[in-house]
Amino acid sequence: MTDLAPLVLREDLDAIATLTLNAPRKLNALSTAMVGALAEELDSIAADTSVRVVVIAAAGKAFSAGHDLKELIATPEPAPCEALFGAGAALMLQIAALPQPVISKVQGLATAGGCQLVAQCDLAVASVDAKFAASGINLGLFCAMPSVPIVRATGRKAAAEMLYTGRFMTATEAARIGLINAVVGADILDVEVDNLAREIASKPPQAIASGKAFLRAQVDLTLDDAYALATHAMTDNMQADDARDGITAFVGKRPLPAWKARTS
């Protein structure tokens, strides 16, 4: 892959559209450009009645490492933070509003915003090699944005443990708490996701679309408000010295700083 390669690849086959995050050297980080490219493809798919199921996959060893920390720390002030996190929230709401079910195919690492993307998809199937974490807290930045779909997928207690500890979990653990639907061998991940997608694609598309809308309405009544609040929370958090120092150290491959004592 070169820097000129598309950030998102699309392949349509038998009513299934597969979108592949295509920045493996950057661990498929959710940069402004990546979020924009994915949103553009989803916008096209929303109006495409030939597509009945969407699969979000990724190239390379990682599904997605989340927000591009180099981009984030380069402009940590409120306005650019609000724009970046707001674009991420809009993408997640776009997935929720898409008439077609969305399946995430997780072959590797899914952390922070990458874990958020997995949780926001309607279904998720992961390789036994995959790992998951809401790891922002380790750098001083609470994963408010990822918390929105994670708590809805796993429940409060499991979500709180993920968010407060930043601990990495295996695919088996992720399946146990409901973050993903199934964990399968790496060699059969493609086949298992394809089988699931084809099974759903065989059902009446209008019933699936209306059913998806109903599920969102009854379960996620405050989703829009939650993402708006999360956008502000992460923007405010980025103004803290701990978050800026932690991310700067991580990006610069230096030891993490000692966290400052709470002042209020």
C-alpha positions in Angstrom: 0.0 0.0 0.0 1.2 3.5 -0.8 0.2 6.8 0.7 -1.9 7.4 -2.4 -3.9 4.2 -2.0 -7.6 4.7 -1.0 -8.1 4.8 2.7 -11.3 2.7 2.4 -11.7 0.0 -0.2 -15.2 -1.2 -1.3 -16.1 -4.5 -2.8 -19.7 -5.6 -3.6 -20.6 -9.2 -4.0 -24.0 -10.9 -3.8 -25.8 -7.9 -2.1 -22.9 -7.6 0.5 -20.7 -4.5 0.5 -17.4 -5.0 2.2 -15.5 -1.8 3.3 -11.9 -2.4 4.2 -10.0 0.1 6.3 -6.8 0.4 4.3 -4.1 2.2 6.3 -2.3 -0.8 7.8 1.0 1.0 8.5 -1.0 3.5 10.7 -2.9 0.6 12.3 -6.0 1.9 10.5 -6.2 4.9 12.8 -9.4 6.9 12.6 -7.9 10.0 11.3 -10.0 12.8 9.9 -9.3 11.5 6.4 -10.2 7.9 7.4 -13.4 9.0 9.1 -14.3 11.1 6.1 -13.6 8.3 3.6 -15.6 5.7 5.6 -18.5 8.2 6.0 -18.5 8.9 2.2 -18.8 5.1 1.4 -21.6 4.6 4.0 -23.5 7.6 2.6 -23.3 5.9 -0.9 -24.4 2.6 0.5 -27.4 4.0 2.4 -29.0 4.9 -0.9 -28.0 1.7 -2.7 -30.9 -0.7 -2.5 -28.8 -3.5 -4.1 -26.8 -3.7 -0.8 -28.4 -5.7 2.0 -25.5 -6.1 4.4 -22.4 -4.1 5.1 -19.1 -5.7 6.4 -16.4 -3.4 7.8 -13.0 -5.1 7.7 -9.4 -4.0 7.9 -6.1 -4.5 6.2 -3.0 -5.5 8.1 -2.5 -6.7 11.7 -4.8 -4.2 13.4 -8.5 -3.6 12.9 -8.1 -0.1 14.2 -6.1 1.6 16.9 -8.6 4.3 17.3 -8.2 8.1 16.9 -5.0 9.2 15.2 -3.1 10.4 18.3 -0.5 12.4 16.3 -3.3 14.3 14.6 -5.0 14.8 18.0 -2.0 16.2 19.9 -1.0 18.4 16.9 -4.2 20.5 17.4 -5.4 19.8 21.0 -7.3 23.1 21.4 -11.1 23.0 21.9 -12.2 23.9 18.3 -10.3 21.3 16.4 -11.0 18.7 19.1 -14.7 19.4 18.9 -14.5 19.0 15.1 -12.6 15.8 15.2 -14.7 14.1 17.9 -17.8 15.5 16.4 -17.0 13.9 13.0 -16.4 10.6 14.8 -19.8 10.8 16.6 -21.4 11.6 13.3 -19.9 8.5 11.7 -21.2 6.3 14.5 -24.6 7.8 14.2 -24.4 7.1 10.5 -23.8 3.5 11.1 -26.7 3.4 13.6 -29.0 5.0 11.0 -27.9 3.0 8.0 -30.8 0.8 6.8 -28.5 -2.2 6.3 -27.1 -4.2 9.1 -23.4 -3.6 9.6 -21.0 -6.4 10.7 -17.5 -5.7 11.9 -14.9 -8.4 10.9 -12.1 -8.0 13.5 -8.9 -9.7 12.6 -6.6 -8.0 15.1 -6.2 -5.1 17.6 -9.3 -2.9 18.2 -8.6 -0.2 20.7 -10.2 3.0 21.9 -12.1 4.4 18.8 -11.4 1.1 17.0 -13.2 -0.7 19.8 -15.9 1.9 19.6 -16.4 1.1 15.9 -16.7 -2.6 16.7 -19.3 -1.9 19.4 -21.3 0.5 17.2 -21.7 -2.1 14.4 -24.9 -4.2 14.6 -22.9 -7.4 14.8 -19.2 -8.3 15.3 -17.2 -11.5 14.6 -13.6 -11.7 15.7 -10.6 -13.8 15.1 -9.2 -15.6 18.1 -6.1 -13.4 17.6 -8.1 -10.2 18.1 -7.7 -8.0 21.2 -9.9 -5.2 22.5 -9.5 -2.3 24.9 -10.9 1.1 25.8 -7.3 2.1 26.5 -7.4 5.9 26.5 -7.4 6.1 30.3 -3.8 4.7 30.2 -2.8 8.0 28.4 -4.9 10.3 30.6 -7.8 10.5 28.2 -11.1 8.8 29.3 -12.7 7.0 26.4 -16.0 8.9 26.6 -16.8 8.5 22.9 -16.2 4.7 22.9 -18.1 4.4 26.1 -21.4 5.3 24.3 -21.7 2.1 22.2 -19.6 -0.1 24.6 -22.0 0.4 27.6 -24.9 -0.3 25.3 -23.3 -3.5 24.0 -21.9 -4.9 27.3 -23.8 -3.3 30.2 -22.6 -0.8 32.8 -20.4 -3.1 35.0 -18.4 -4.6 32.1 -18.1 -1.2 30.4 -16.9 0.4 33.6 -14.2 -2.2 34.0 -13.0 -1.7 30.4 -13.1 2.1 30.7 -11.6 2.5 34.1 -8.7 0.0 33.7 -7.9 0.4 30.0 -7.0 -3.3 30.2 -6.7 -5.4 27.0 -9.0 -8.4 26.7 -9.0 -11.4 24.4 -11.7 -12.1 21.8 -13.1 -14.8 24.1 -13.5 -12.3 26.9 -15.1 -9.8 24.5 -17.6 -12.4 23.4 -18.4 -13.3 27.0 -19.4 -9.7 27.9 -21.3 -9.1 24.7 -18.9 -6.8 22.9 -18.8 -9.2 20.0 -21.1 -12.0 18.8 -18.6 -14.7 18.1 -14.9 -15.6 18.2 -13.6 -18.0 15.5 -10.3 -19.3 14.2 -8.3 -16.9 12.2 -8.3 -19.3 9.2 -12.1 -19.3 9.1 -12.9 -15.7 9.9 -13.7 -14.7 6.3 -15.9 -17.7 5.8 -17.8 -17.2 9.1 -18.5 -13.5 8.4 -19.5 -14.3 4.8 -22.0 -17.0 6.0 -23.5 -14.6 8.6 -23.8 -11.8 6.0 -25.4 -14.1 3.4 -27.9 -15.4 6.0 -29.0 -11.9 6.8 -29.0 -10.8 3.1 -31.4 -13.7 2.4 -34.0 -12.1 4.7 -36.6 -9.5 3.5 -34.6 -6.2 3.3 -37.5 -3.9 4.2 -38.2 -6.0 7.3 -34.5 -5.9 8.3 -34.3 -2.1 7.7 -37.4 -1.4 9.8 -36.3 -3.8 12.4 -32.9 -2.2 12.7 -34.6 1.2 13.1 -36.9 -0.2 15.8 -34.0 -1.7 17.8 -32.3 1.6 17.8 -35.4 3.4 18.9 -36.2 1.1 21.8 -32.7 0.5 23.1 -30.8 3.7 22.2 -33.3 6.5 22.9 -30.5 8.8 24.1 -27.8 7.9 21.6 -27.7 11.3 19.9 -27.5 13.1 23.2 -24.9 10.6 24.5 -22.6 11.2 21.5 -23.0 15.0 21.9 -22.1 14.8 25.5 -19.2 12.4 24.8 -17.8 14.9 22.2 -17.7 17.7 24.7 -16.3 15.4 27.4 -13.4 14.3 25.3 -12.7 17.8 24.1 -12.6 19.0 27.7 -10.4 16.1 28.6 -7.9 17.0 25.8 -7.4 20.4 27.5 -5.9 18.7 30.6 -2.1 18.5 31.0 -2.3 14.8 31.7 -3.9 13.9 28.4 -1.6 16.1 26.4 1.5 14.9 28.2 0.4 11.3 28.0 -0.4 11.4 24.3 2.8 13.4 23.5 4.8 10.8 25.3 3.1 7.9 23.5 3.5 9.5 20.1 7.1 10.3 20.9 7.8 6.8 22.1 8.8 8.1 25.6 7.8 6.8 29.0 4.4 7.9 30.2 4.5 10.8 32.7 3.5 10.5 36.4 -0.1 11.5 36.6 -0.9 14.6 38.5 -3.0 14.6 41.7 -6.6 15.6 41.3 -7.1 19.3 42.2 -10.9 19.3 42.8 
